[in-house]
Structure formats: C-alpha cells, structure tokens
Amino acid sequence: MLNYKAIEIFTSEEARCRNMPVADAVIRYIRDLKITARCIVTRGIAGCYETGEAVTGRLEVLSFNMPIRIYIVLPATDAETVLAALDDMYIDGIIVLHDFNVVSHRVRNAFFPRQLLVRDVMTPDPKSISPDRPLSDAVGLLLSSIFTGLPVIDDQGRPVGVITQSDLITRGGMPLRLGLLAVSEKDRLAAVLEKLAARHVAEAMTTPAIIIASDRRLSEAVDLMLEKGAKRLPVVDENGRLSGMLSRLDIFRTVMREAPDWKAFQAQAVEVDHLKRVKDILRRDTRTVSPDTPIEEVIRIIDQNDIQRVAVVDTDNRLMGLISDHDLLSFFKQDQEGIWGLLARVKQAFSSDAHTGDLRNRLADTLAATVMNTDLITVREETLIEEAIMVMTEKALKRLPVVDEDDRFKGMISRDSLLRTGFGKSS
C-alpha cells in the first residue's frame, strides 16, 4: 500500500481566487507543483449552501451558482504543504482531509501536455526576409540569431519559403556553416558577404513553406516536423500571415518547463510508463580516433561525417575529447586561409601547392590530442531523455556525447533523435 491523502474542497461556481474561478486556481496550483498528485473537479446538479441558498439544475428553474467539488489525491508527504497553500489562497468553501491507502499508482509519460497550442510555444514576431533581398542580408540576420533558418515572406506577410543554413551552403554558395563564419576573420567574412550579395534569397530558399496555424495543437506541429524532416515551421495567423516561428528549440524549452521530475515519481513508487532513455536514441556509428591520429586524417573524417565531429578515445575506448571543424579553425587560426580551404570541402590533396609549406608541416606534425576539446559535457546511457533535453537546451548543444558508467564512449545523440523518441517514433 502507498500512503496517500485525499483533499476535498466543497465550493461554488461563483467563488473566486486570485481573480479566477476557484477550480481553475487550484488546478493551476497543483499542476505547477509537478508532484505525483491528481486533481478532479466535478459540478453538482443541485444543492444548498449554509447561507440557505438552494440551487437546482432543472430546466424549468434558472440554474446559477451550482456546487463545485474539487478532489485532490496526493502522497501524504506533500499533503501538509498543499493544505497550507490552499488555506493561503482563501478558498470560499469547506476543505476536508482524508487518509487514503493507494494500491498502485501508474502514469504515462506524455512528453508535454496535450492541450498546448502552437501559439503557446512559438517564438513570436520572428526575423524574416523577402525573396528579393540579397543572400548576404539573410546571412547577416542569421549570424545575429540563435537560429539557422529564416522564414521568407511576400508583400502581404505570408510565408512563401524558408532560407536555411543548408540552403545557403548547397544552393547559395556559402562556403562554411554559420558558426564558422561567425568566428572567421573580418576580411574573410566581408569577402563572403560581398560574393553572396550578388544573388537573391529566391534563388536559394526552400519553397513552398511548410506552415502550421497558431491555433493547432503542438503535437500536430511536431508530427508535421517529423513527417517532413523540418527543423522549424513558420506559424501563421487566421489570415495566413506570419505570426511566429516554431523550432525544435522552442519545443525542448517547453519540455523543460512542463515535464515533471520522473525520477522523483519513481522514488515514490509511482510506475511511470513510456519513459525513454538516452540508450534508446543513441547513434552508435560516430567515428572515433586515437590521440595519436594525425590531424590530416581527422579532417578527412569530419569531411565525410554528417555529425561534423570526431571522438578521441584511449585504448579502453574512454572518451578523452572531441574535435569539430570549429576546433580546427580555432587551432589553425594563424593559417586561417589554408584551413578554410579544407573546411570548405575543397577536394584537393593535403600536399597541394594551394597550402603553404608552413600549413603542410603543421598538418603533418599535429596530432588529435593537441587539437581536441577536453571541456566536455556528456550524459550516461541511462539518462532520461527529458534530462538530456535540459542539458542540450541550457548549453545550446545540437549533439551530445554519451558514455557508460566507466566513461567509455558509446555514441552521440542529436536534437532530431530526441524529438523522434519523445514521440515514440523510430530514430
């Protein structure tokens, strides 16, 4: 048996707390506690109050101020705190406390509440661009943003497409991803922007735009993102005009805000169904190298790897560090022109005369251990995906290395795999 309590509140439709119906105030309070409590509200069909007022639901008599019963079931350890808070809310009515022996308590993880609408989660009034603007303007807007995609709108403010980092690279001729451009030398960035200024957004954007209405359920938007492989959706109002942007980051922030502490639930003997862990979404094909691997080989691997990073492991497969193209650019900063050519996927031999002798020598002499980033944030295989989402969102990470209890490297997780697994999709 589980030791629970039941709190009953007998009140009325007209009773108010904090400028809202008492039932709404209590539900909001219990929900925001994120404890293993369940709250039920029922409306009476007839009744009387201690003031002598009688009410009925019969059709021939006008119904008003019907009785309301609020029933809260919660662990006994939380009852005293909740009772004190309810008393402070000055609820008009009668509050009753019962002992309650619970045989079992089961709950299903829903990732986030089903009542949430797109407008509750989206980023309102997003940056946007028109199709006739130069690509350099799109790059400039994205470099000053935490997002890597922009909605493209017509003269009426209706989305006609999206311009993303991938579009700028594959169709627009941008040589490197935005993160690398942001840390490049000013002269080199200016040269890229000057070249992109000769082309327009319409030439590179993805069209038509995959949109979602602001009054649709968030779960529908996520299903659409997964179905279309979209990282973000322009959100439109009832007139089809852009009103917001919904990204995976917006969804993850919602999960952080709404998700209960599932570990605390389990500690109270609550059976939680449909919990997913990092091991369920782990991508195990991430390339690894040893600390003694020449940096030339590391660059080749990154060039062929969509994860855009390489894990450095010791002889026992323990994670020592990571190397990304950003780490390479930072390390070879004094040879930025040469390393830019490599990172921009220029298919030429490392011994090519296009690289200076100094850079060739440095590439030949530099090992993975010298370049790798050792300031790592990792998660365990048994970590709940809600915890992984919290880590990746707070640290602005798109990918996260996974290790076992002995710090052996197991693979990587991504935002896409988190979203798919959170909704029970195959990763």
N, C-alpha and C positions, 0 to 999 in steps of 0.2 A: 504493500500500500504506500502511496505517496501522500505526504501531509500537506494538504491544501486548505485554503479558506475560501468562503464564498461571501461576497459583499453584495447586499441588495439595497437598491435605492428606490423608494416609492415617491414619485414626484408627479408633475403635471406638464401638459403641453405648454402652458403659459410661463412656467418657471424659467428664469434666465440666469446664466452665469457668464460673466465676462462678455456681456452683450451678445450672447448666442444661446440657443436652447440648451438646457442642462445636459440632455443626452449627447448633443454634439460636443460640448465641452469635455464631458467625461470620456467619450470615445477618443478624442484627440489626446487627452492626457495619458490614457492607458496605452495608446498606440505609440506615443513618443517615448514612453519608458523603455520600450524594446525588451520587456521581460516576458516570461512564459505565462502571460495572462490572456484570458479570453473574455470578451465583453459582448453581451447580448442585450438588445433593447426591444421591449415589446410594448405595444399600445393597447390599452384596455378598450373594451366595447361599452362599458358602463361603470359607474362607481360613485362614491361620495367622498367628501373631504371632511376633516374635523371642524371646518368652518360652517358645516351644514349645507354646503353646495353639493347638489347632485347633478350628475351628467349621464346622458344616455346616447347610444348610437342609433336609436330607432329613427327611421326615415321621417316619421311624421313630426318629430321633435328636432329642433335645430341643435346640432352637435357642436359643443365647444369645450375647450379645456379638458380634453379626455385624460385619464390617468396614464402615467408612464411608469414602467418598471425597468430598471437597469440592473443587470445581473453580471457580476464580475467574478470569475473563478481564477485564482492565482495561488502560487506557493505560499505557505504560511509564513515563510521568512520575509516575504515582501508585504504582507498584509498591513502591518503597523505603519509603514511608510506611506502606503497608499491611503489608508484611513486618515492619517494626519493631513495629507494633501487635499482629500475630499472635504474635510472639515474646513480647511482654509478657503476652499472655493465657495463657501457659504451657499450650499445647495438647499433650496427650499423643498423640504420633504422629510422622509424618515430614512435613516441609514441603519441597516441591520447586518450583523456579522454572524456567520455560521462556521462551525467546523465541517471539514469536508474531506472524506477519505477517497482518494482517487486510485482506481485500479491500474490505469495506464494513461499515459499522455503521449499522443503521437501528433506530429505536424509535418507538413511537406514544404520543402524549400521552394519558393516561387521566384527567386532571384530579385524581383521587385514587385510591389503591389500592382495588381491588375487594373486598378481604377485610374492609374496615372495616364494622363493625356500627353501628346507631343508638346503642347504649349507649356506644360508644367516643367519640362526638362530642357527644351531647346535653348540655344543661345539667341536672344532676341536682337533685332537690328544688326545683323552681321555686315561685315565689309562685303562689298560686291563690286562688280565691274561690268562694263558694257562690251559687246562683241567688237566694236570698232576701236577700242583702246589698244595701244601697243603692248606687246608681251612684257616689255620692261616695266610697265606700270603694275602688271599682275605680280611680277617677281617682287617689286618694291613693297606691295601690300602684304604679300605672304612673308617676306623677311621680317616684317614688323608684327607678325601674328604668331600665335602658338599652333595654328592650324596649317595644313599643307594643301588646302583646296579653297577655291572661291566660287560662289555662285555667279553666273553670268546672266544679266537681266536685260530686257528690252526697254524701250522708252516708257512703257506703262508699268515698269517694275515687276514684270512677270519673268520667272526663270526660263531661259532658253538653253542652258547648258551649265557645265561646271568646268573650271580650269584647275587642274591639279598638278602637283609636282611631277607625277608620272607623265602627264600630257606635255608639260614644258620640256621634259627631257626627251621623250620619244618623238614628239611632233613639232616641238618648238625650237629644238636645237640648244637647250640649256645644257652646258657641259657637265655639271655636277649637281647633286642634290642640294636643297636649300640650306641644310645645316652646314655643309662645307663652304658654300658661297659666303655664308654669314661670317665665317672666321678667316676668309681669304684676304689677301692684301687689297687695299682700297683701289689701287690702279687696276688690278686684275678684275675685280668686281665691276668697276666702271666700264672696262672693255666689254665684259659680257653683256651688261645692260645696254650699251651702245649698239651692239650687234642685234640684240633682241628688239630694240626699238623700231627696227625696220619691218617687223612683222606684227600682225594683229591677233588679238585673242581669238577671233572667229576661226583662224587657221589651225589652232591647236586644241581648242576646247572639246570636251566630250559632249555630244548632243544626240538626242534630246535629253533634257534634265529628268532624272528620276526624282519625283517630288512626293511630298506627303502633306496632307492637310493638317492644320494645327489642332483640329478637334478630334483627330483619330487617336486611338489608344496607342500608347508607347509600344506595347507588344506587337502591334501590327507594323509599326515602323521598323522594329528590329527584324521581324520576319522578312520584310522587304529588303533591308540591307543585306541580310544573309543570302536571300534568293538572288539578288542582283550583284552580289560581291562589292557593294558600295561601302566606302568608309564614312560617308556623310550624305545627308539628304537635305536639299533646300525645302523649307517649310513655307507653305502658302496659306493666306487667309481665305475667307469665303469668296473673294473676288479674284483669286488666283495670283495675287501679288506676294512678293517675297516678304515674309514676316519674321523669319528666323532660320537658323541652321542647326540641324541635329547631327552630331558626330558621335563616334564611339566614346570619346572622352566625356561628352555630356551624359551618356548612358552609364558609364563607370562611376561618375560622380554621384549619380542617383543611387546606384547600388551601395556605394559607401554610406550615403545618407540614410537609406531606408533599411538596409539589411540588419537583422538582429545579430546578436553575438551568439552564433550557433554553438560555439564551444561551451558557453555558459549554459545553454539549453541542455546540452548533453551531460554536463556536470550535475544537473538537477534531475537526471534520469528521464529526460524527455527524449523520445525516439524521433529523430529527425530523418525523414525520408528524402531521397533525391539530392543529398549532399554530394558535391563533386569536389575532387581534389586535383592538385596540380599534376599528379601522375596520370590522370585521365586525359590530359590535353598535351602531354609532353611531346615535343618534336625531337626525336632521337637521332636525326641524321645530321646534326650540326657538326661541322668539320672541326677537328682538333689538331694541334701541332705540339711539338715538344718545345721546351725553352731554347733548344739549340737549333731550331729550324731557321734557315736563312730567311731574311725578310723578303727576298725576291719570291720565294715560294709562298709566303703568307699573302703577298699582293696578288699572286695568281689565283689563290683560293678565294680571296674576297671578290675578285673579278668574276668568278664563276658561281658565287654563292648569293642567293637572294636574301639570306639573313644578314648579309653585309658585315659579318664579324666572325672571328675565329677564336676558339677557346684554346688557351695554352694550359696543358696538363703535364703533371710529372709522370714518372714511370708507373705509379699506382693509380693513375687517372684522376688524381686530386686536382681540382681547379686552382690554377695559380694566377691567371689573369685573362683578360680579353683584349683583342686587337680589332679595332674598327678602322674604316677609312679616315674617320676623324682623328684617331690616334696617330695614324701615319702622317697626315697632313701637319699635325702639331709637331711631331718629332722631326720631320724634314722641312721645317718652316723656312730655313735659310736656303733650301733648294726648292722653293715652292713651285717655281715654273716647271721644273722637271717632274716633280711628283704629281703635279696637276695633270700632266700628260698621261701618266699611268692611271690615276684615279678616274680620269675622264674616259677610260676604256679605249685608249689609243692602242690598237693592236700592232705593236712593234716590239722587236726583241729588246731585252734589257741591255744588250750590248750595243744597241743602235747609237749612231753618232748624234741622234736627237737629244741624247742626255750627255751632260758634261762629264768629263773624266772624274771630277770630284764626286758627283752623284753616283756614277757607276761604282766607284770604290766604296762609297758609304753603303750602297745597297748590298754589295758583296760582303762587306765586313760586319754588317748589323744583323744581330740575331733577334728572335722573337722576344726573348727575356728582356731585352733592352727597351723595346717599344711598348710592351704590353701594359695595360692599365690594371693596376692591382687594387685599386679602390673599388671593390666590388660589392654590389647588392645582390644577394641570392635568396632563393626560397627552397624549402625542402619538398620532397615528393609528396609528403602527407599534408602539406599546407592546403587549406580550403581555398577554393578559387576566389571567394569574396576577400580573403586576406591578401591574395596575390593582386587582385584588382586595386586594393587600397595602396599597396606598395607601389605599383606601377603608376597609379594616378598621382599620388603625393610626390613621387620622384620624377614625374614626367618621362617615364620609360615606355618604349614601344616593345621591347623584348627583355626577358629576364632569364638569367641562367638558373638552372635547377641542380641541386646537389643532394646526395643522400646523407644519412646521419654521420658518415665518415668523411664528408666533404668531397666525395668522388663525383665527378661531373656526369650528369645524366642526360642533359639536353637543354633546350630553350623553350620558353612559352612566349606567345605573342598576344596582342590585343584581339586579333581575329579568333584565335583558338579559345580565348577566354569567353568571348561573346557566344560562339557556337556551342560550347559546352554548357554555358549557363542556361541555354535554352534547350538542352538535350539533343542538340544536333551532333552529328559526327564531325570530328575535327579534320 
